[in-house]
Amino acid sequence: MSAKRVSFEEALRLTLEPIEPLGREVMELSRLLGRTAACKAESLVDSPTMDVSLKDGYAVISAEVSGASPETPATLTVVGEVAAGSEFVGRIEPGQAVRILTGAPVPDGAQAILSDEFASGDGDTVKAVNDANPGRNILKKGGDLAKGQTVILPGETITPPKIGLLAAAGISSLEVFRTPKTAILATGDEIVAPGTPLEPGKLYASNAACIAAWCERYGIETTIRIAPDDPKTMEKSMVEALEEFDALVTSGGVWKGDRDYVFDMLERIGWTPAYRHVRMGPGKSAGFGTAGKKPVFCLPGGPPSNHTALVLLALPGLLKMAGRDGFSLPVARVRLSNAIRGQVGWTQVVHGRLERENGEVVFVPMEMKSRLTMMAVADGIVIVEESASGMAEGAFVEVLLMDPDRLKLG
């Protein structure tokens, strides 16, 4: 494969093309959040298992309250009460009603539930001031889920509501794709682990911490290791990581400096490069390849470049390993507060904030004054494609959201 500088679109294609989902494993219901289903799941039961009431009120025969109104109420004899989890023994006959609570099974003979707002009872009798046509306020057997109904398809990401759906379907475990155990290798003599004393000229491994946090958001287990700018030590760290983990993400050491050894060491251990640089900024020195069929994602050392290459190239690759094909960050379509310059032949990635102007949410591009602060407070990024020279003020743009909860719509 070519190792030349490629377009962003080509880089993404070359990243995803050789990656296949990892093996499968069966997980208990409580551990399924965020995982990707590897099989179809069908409901094992009807839910509810019988007709139940949707309201607190009275189970009635519809004809007995037909035409009832505040002026001409219908009076019925209350012959019992039934709550969720219990059952009324017997059958409702004309002129009768049964006090019923939400979720309780509908008694035999009842055709509808007259809700409390249209009834007044004293325990022995109830006065109905409205009608209740057959089926009113009744959830039929299997109304939420029918036995045999498909509840999850292969490739679906499992969300909290879907876990609730699986539970209602009687499913306590599910086969899902395994998530990749990933090694993060931060390179550079200047890099030290957070929590250790910071000597002059040193930097904490903020890139590695950010990479690990993004992976954790999607359930990807990571281990951070630090390698100095020493070829033998770096090579040894890479070999060990590829033996122990499913994927390797490197940080730094991928440009053209005298001590940028990452690509050279990968060559020594026999990787197959797909690309080594990308026509995008930030993130131009990103690279990708495979070593022993294991993906190796090479990220630049500069924080904005590292972050951009991670979320646009490495993260989609890692998530494809976890069974999530076609991953993208959540998107919001909003207007651009002011123009963005681009460059034909170059993909430009712009960080920005979502702010409200004149009652409308707009994307406000940010200047790169403090790289780490900018990344931390940015709500999202806008991609200016390499076929465009820029984007005009007021144009609608698609914003890839760093955190959907920060979308300011209020």
C-alpha positions in Angstrom: 0.0 0.0 0.0 1.0 3.5 -0.6 2.7 5.4 2.2 2.5 8.9 0.6 0.6 11.8 1.9 -3.1 11.3 1.2 -6.4 13.2 1.4 -8.4 13.0 4.6 -11.1 11.0 2.8 -8.5 8.6 1.5 -6.9 8.3 4.9 -10.2 7.3 6.5 -10.8 4.7 3.8 -7.3 3.3 4.2 -7.8 3.2 7.9 -11.1 1.3 7.9 -10.5 -1.0 4.9 -8.2 -3.6 6.6 -9.9 -3.6 9.9 -12.4 -6.3 10.9 -14.4 -6.6 14.1 -12.8 -8.7 16.8 -14.2 -11.9 18.2 -17.4 -12.2 20.1 -18.2 -12.6 23.7 -21.4 -13.1 25.8 -22.0 -10.3 28.3 -24.5 -10.0 31.1 -27.3 -7.4 30.8 -25.7 -5.1 33.4 -22.5 -4.9 31.3 -23.9 -4.3 27.9 -24.0 -0.5 27.8 -22.2 0.9 24.8 -21.4 -2.5 23.4 -22.2 -3.6 19.8 -24.6 -6.4 19.3 -23.1 -9.4 17.4 -26.4 -11.2 16.9 -30.1 -10.7 16.5 -32.2 -10.9 19.7 -35.9 -11.8 19.9 -38.3 -11.4 22.8 -38.7 -14.5 24.8 -42.0 -13.4 26.2 -45.1 -11.3 25.6 -44.9 -8.0 27.5 -47.3 -7.5 29.2 -48.2 -11.1 29.6 -51.9 -10.3 29.7 -54.1 -7.3 29.1 -53.4 -4.6 31.8 -54.7 -1.2 32.8 -52.9 2.0 31.7 -54.7 4.1 34.3 -55.9 4.1 37.9 -59.7 3.8 37.7 -62.4 1.3 37.2 -62.7 -1.7 35.0 -66.1 -1.5 33.3 -68.4 -3.0 30.6 -68.5 -0.2 27.9 -72.3 -0.4 27.4 -72.8 0.3 31.1 -71.3 3.8 30.9 -72.4 4.6 27.4 -73.8 8.2 27.4 -72.6 8.9 30.9 -72.0 12.6 31.7 -71.8 14.9 34.7 -75.5 15.6 34.2 -76.5 12.0 33.7 -73.9 9.8 35.6 -74.0 6.0 35.5 -73.9 4.3 38.9 -72.2 0.9 39.2 -71.6 -1.5 42.0 -67.9 -2.0 43.0 -67.4 -5.7 43.4 -63.6 -5.8 44.1 -60.2 -4.3 43.6 -57.1 -5.4 41.7 -53.6 -4.0 41.7 -50.4 -4.8 39.6 -49.1 -8.2 40.4 -52.5 -9.6 41.6 -55.5 -10.9 39.8 -59.3 -10.4 40.2 -61.1 -13.7 40.7 -64.4 -13.8 39.0 -66.1 -11.9 36.2 -67.6 -8.5 35.8 -71.3 -8.6 35.1 -73.6 -5.8 33.9 -74.0 -3.1 36.5 -70.7 -3.9 38.1 -67.2 -2.3 38.2 -63.8 -3.3 39.7 -61.5 -0.8 41.2 -58.2 -1.2 39.2 -54.7 0.4 39.5 -52.2 1.0 36.8 -50.5 -2.2 35.5 -53.1 -4.5 37.0 -54.6 -7.3 34.9 -58.0 -6.5 33.3 -60.7 -8.6 34.9 -62.7 -11.0 32.8 -65.7 -9.4 31.2 -64.3 -5.8 31.4 -64.0 -4.0 28.1 -62.5 -0.7 29.2 -60.9 1.3 32.0 -62.8 4.4 33.2 -60.0 6.6 34.5 -60.3 8.3 38.0 -60.8 11.7 36.5 -64.2 10.6 35.2 -65.3 8.7 38.3 -66.1 9.2 41.9 -66.5 6.3 44.2 -67.3 5.6 47.9 -66.0 2.1 48.0 -69.3 0.4 47.4 -70.4 2.2 44.3 -68.9 4.4 41.6 -70.5 7.2 39.5 -69.2 7.4 36.0 -69.4 10.9 34.3 -67.9 9.9 30.9 -68.1 6.9 28.6 -65.4 4.4 28.0 -65.4 2.7 24.6 -64.0 -0.8 24.3 -60.2 -0.9 24.6 -59.9 2.5 26.3 -56.9 2.7 28.7 -56.1 -1.0 28.1 -52.6 -2.2 27.0 -53.2 -5.5 25.2 -51.2 -8.6 25.9 -47.9 -8.2 23.9 -48.7 -4.5 23.4 -45.1 -3.5 24.3 -43.4 -6.6 23.0 -44.7 -9.7 21.3 -43.0 -13.0 21.8 -40.6 -13.6 18.9 -40.4 -9.9 18.1 -36.9 -8.6 17.1 -35.5 -6.3 19.8 -31.9 -6.0 18.7 -30.2 -6.4 15.3 -26.5 -7.1 14.7 -24.4 -4.0 14.6 -26.7 -1.9 16.9 -25.1 0.0 19.7 -26.7 -0.9 23.0 -28.1 2.2 24.8 -29.8 2.4 28.2 -33.4 2.3 26.6 -32.3 -0.8 24.7 -31.1 -2.5 27.9 -34.5 -1.8 29.3 -36.1 -3.4 26.1 -33.8 -6.5 26.4 -34.8 -6.9 30.1 -38.5 -6.6 29.2 -38.0 -9.2 26.5 -36.6 -11.7 29.2 -33.0 -11.5 27.8 -30.4 -11.5 30.6 -27.3 -11.8 28.4 -26.3 -11.1 24.8 -23.5 -11.9 22.4 -21.6 -8.7 21.5 -18.4 -7.8 19.7 -15.3 -7.7 21.9 -13.8 -4.2 22.4 -10.1 -3.8 21.5 -7.6 -3.8 24.3 -5.4 -0.8 23.2 -1.9 0.2 24.1 -1.2 4.0 24.1 2.5 4.7 23.6 3.5 8.3 24.4 6.9 9.0 22.9 9.5 11.7 23.8 12.2 12.4 26.3 10.1 15.3 27.6 7.0 13.2 28.4 6.3 12.2 32.0 3.3 10.6 33.7 0.9 12.8 35.5 1.4 12.7 39.3 5.2 12.6 39.1 7.4 15.7 39.7 7.7 17.9 36.7 11.3 19.0 36.0 12.1 22.0 33.8 11.6 21.2 30.1 9.3 18.3 30.8 5.6 17.8 29.9 2.9 15.7 31.4 1.4 13.1 29.0 -1.8 15.1 28.3 -2.2 13.6 24.8 -2.2 10.1 26.2 -4.6 11.0 28.9 -7.0 12.5 26.3 -6.7 9.5 24.0 -7.5 7.1 27.0 -10.5 9.2 28.0 -12.0 9.1 24.5 -11.5 5.4 24.4 -13.1 5.0 27.8 -16.2 6.9 26.6 -16.8 4.1 24.1 -15.8 1.2 26.4 -12.3 0.6 25.0 -9.8 -0.5 27.6 -6.4 1.2 27.4 -3.0 1.1 29.0 -0.6 4.0 28.8 3.1 3.6 28.4 5.8 6.1 27.8 8.9 5.6 25.6 11.8 8.0 25.4 13.4 9.1 22.2 15.7 6.1 22.2 15.3 3.8 19.1 16.0 0.5 21.0 13.7 1.3 23.9 11.0 2.5 21.5 11.2 -0.6 19.4 11.0 -2.8 22.4 8.0 -1.0 23.7 6.2 -1.4 20.3 7.0 -5.1 20.1 5.7 -5.7 23.6 2.5 -3.7 23.0 1.7 -5.5 19.8 2.2 -8.9 21.6 -0.1 -7.9 24.5 -2.8 -5.8 22.9 -5.2 -5.7 20.0 -4.2 -2.3 18.7 -1.4 0.3 19.2 -1.9 4.1 19.3 1.4 6.1 19.3 1.6 9.7 20.2 4.3 12.0 18.9 7.5 11.3 17.0 6.0 11.1 13.5 7.2 14.3 11.8 10.7 14.9 10.2 12.8 15.8 13.2 16.1 14.2 14.1 14.5 12.4 17.0 11.2 11.4 15.4 11.7 7.7 15.4 8.2 6.2 15.3 7.9 5.4 11.6 11.5 4.1 11.5 10.9 1.7 14.4 7.7 0.5 12.9 9.6 -0.3 9.7 12.1 -2.3 11.8 9.4 -4.5 13.3 7.8 -5.1 9.9 4.7 -3.0 9.7 2.8 -2.4 6.5 2.1 1.4 6.2 -1.1 2.6 4.5 -0.2 6.3 4.8 2.3 8.5 6.7 0.9 12.0 6.3 -2.6 13.4 5.6 -3.5 16.6 3.7 -5.4 18.0 6.6 -4.7 20.5 9.4 -4.4 20.1 12.3 -3.3 16.5 12.0 -1.2 16.3 8.9 1.5 14.0 10.3 -0.9 11.3 11.2 -0.1 7.8 10.0 -1.6 4.3 9.9 -0.6 0.8 9.1 -0.7 -2.8 10.3 1.8 -5.0 12.1 1.0 -8.7 12.2 -2.6 -7.8 11.2 -2.9 -5.5 14.2 -3.8 -1.8 13.5 -1.2 0.8 14.4 -2.5 4.4 14.6 0.2 7.0 14.6 -0.8 10.4 16.0 1.1 13.7 15.9 2.5 15.2 19.1 1.0 18.6 19.0 -2.3 18.6 21.0 -4.7 19.9 18.3 -3.1 17.6 15.7 -3.2 14.7 18.1 -6.8 15.3 19.0 -8.0 15.8 15.4 -6.3 12.7 14.1 -7.6 10.7 17.0 -11.3 11.6 16.7 -11.4 11.6 12.8 -9.2 8.6 12.0 -8.0 6.5 15.0 -11.3 6.4 16.9 -13.4 5.2 13.9 -10.8 2.5 13.3 -10.9 1.3 17.0 -14.6 1.3 17.0 -14.8 -0.7 13.8 -12.8 -3.3 15.7 -15.6 -3.2 18.3 -18.2 -3.8 15.6 -19.3 -0.2 15.1 -19.0 0.4 11.4 -19.5 3.9 10.0 -18.8 5.6 13.3 -19.1 9.4 13.4 -19.4 11.9 16.1 -22.9 13.4 16.7 -23.7 16.2 14.3 -25.6 19.5 14.7 -26.5 21.6 11.7 -26.2 25.3 12.5 -25.2 28.6 11.0 -21.6 29.9 10.9 -21.1 33.1 12.9 -18.3 34.4 10.6 -16.4 33.2 7.6 -13.8 30.4 7.7 -10.9 30.3 5.3 -9.9 27.1 3.6 -7.4 26.0 1.1 -8.1 24.0 -2.0 -6.3 20.7 -1.9 -6.3 20.7 1.9 -8.8 19.7 4.5 -9.1 22.3 7.3 -10.4 21.3 10.7 -11.8 24.2 12.8 -12.6 24.1 16.5 -15.3 26.3 17.8 -18.1 27.1 20.3 -21.8 26.9 20.0 -23.3 30.2 21.1 -26.7 31.8 20.9 -27.0 34.9 18.7 -30.3 36.7 18.0 -32.2 33.6 19.3 -30.3 31.2 17.1 -27.5 28.7 17.9 -24.4 29.5 15.8 -20.9 28.0 15.5 -18.2 30.5 16.5 -14.7 29.5 15.2 -12.0 29.8 17.8 -8.5 31.2 17.5 -5.7 28.9 18.6 -4.3 31.0 21.4 -4.0 28.2 24.0 -4.0 24.8 22.4 -5.1 22.8 25.4 -7.6 25.3 26.6 -9.1 25.7 23.1 -9.6 21.9 22.9 -11.1 21.7 26.4 -13.7 24.4 25.8 -14.6 23.7 22.2 -18.1 22.3 21.6 -17.2 20.8 18.3 -15.3 21.0 15.0 -16.2 21.9 11.5 -14.5 20.3 8.5 -13.7 22.4 5.5 -13.3 19.9 2.6 -10.2 20.2 0.4 -12.4 21.0 -2.6 -13.5 24.3 -0.9 -11.6 27.6 -0.4 -13.7 28.3 2.7 -17.1 28.8 4.2 -19.1 32.0 4.1 -20.6 33.8 7.1 -24.1 32.7 7.7 -23.7 29.4 5.8 -25.2 26.3 7.4 -22.4 23.9 8.5 -22.3 20.5 10.1 -20.6 20.6 13.5 -19.1 17.4 14.9 -19.9 17.6 18.5 -17.3 16.8 21.2 -20.1 16.5 23.8 -23.8 16.6 22.7 -24.8 17.6 26.2 -23.1 21.0 25.6 -25.3 21.9 22.7 -26.8 25.2 23.8 -30.4 25.1 22.6 -31.9 26.7 25.7 
